[in-house]
Amino acid sequence: MIDGSRIRRGDVILGLASDGLHTNGYSLARQILFDQEKLSLDTRLPGVKLPLGRELLRVHRNYQPLLAKLPRDVVKGAAHVTGGGLIDNLPRILPPDCDAVVDTKSWTVPALFQHMQAMASVPRDEMYQVFNMGIGMALVVSEKHAAAVARKTKGRRIGRIEKGSGVTRLI
């Protein structure tokens, strides 16, 4: 069972891309996009592939097929980045003496999230607590397995595990 009990300082956090909001943050998204900005479902935002209505209804990505390709016992922890974003979901798998240190500059945040943050001047930490910000699943693996797991899952290194108190720290 992947329960986080084997996570240790020095482990690597890999992020797997999301395909959109993934069912999270719709109340804030609706407030920003429709109530505040008065956009329509047909609005096309720069850098966003689909019209707004279709973008918001993109199918949630299923990570199970990727995880099934990995050798048993390689993944020490897995956090599905749902409501609470990276800030609240990673601590659920951390030992009490470890922090997840996430480098928010290690991936490009999708344009939809960037637009919403700019439109409403939402603070960075709130964005990372409400939305997945482009990372739908976070995996914790040993340094030894990080490159191979990243290749097999098309994941990217987004952080590391450090001594701490069981929280996510954004850098």
Sequence and secondary structure as in RCSB ss.txt:
>XXXX:A:sequence
MIDGSRIRRGDVILGLASDGLHTNGYSLARQILFDQEKLSLDTRLPGVKLPLGRELLRVHRNYQPLLAKLPRDVV
KGAAHVTGGGLIDNLPRILPPDCDAVVDTKSWTVPALFQHMQAMASVPRDEMYQVFNMGIGMALVVSEKHAAAVA
RKTKGRRIGRIEKGSGVTRLI
>XXXX:A:secstr
   STT  TT EEEEEE SS TT SHHHHHIIIIIIS   TT   TT SS HHHHHT      HHHHHTS TT E
EEEEE  TTHHHHHGGGGS TTEEEEE TTSS   HHHHHHHHHHT  HHHHHHHS TTEEEEEEE HHHHHHHH
HHHT EEEEEEEESSS EEE 
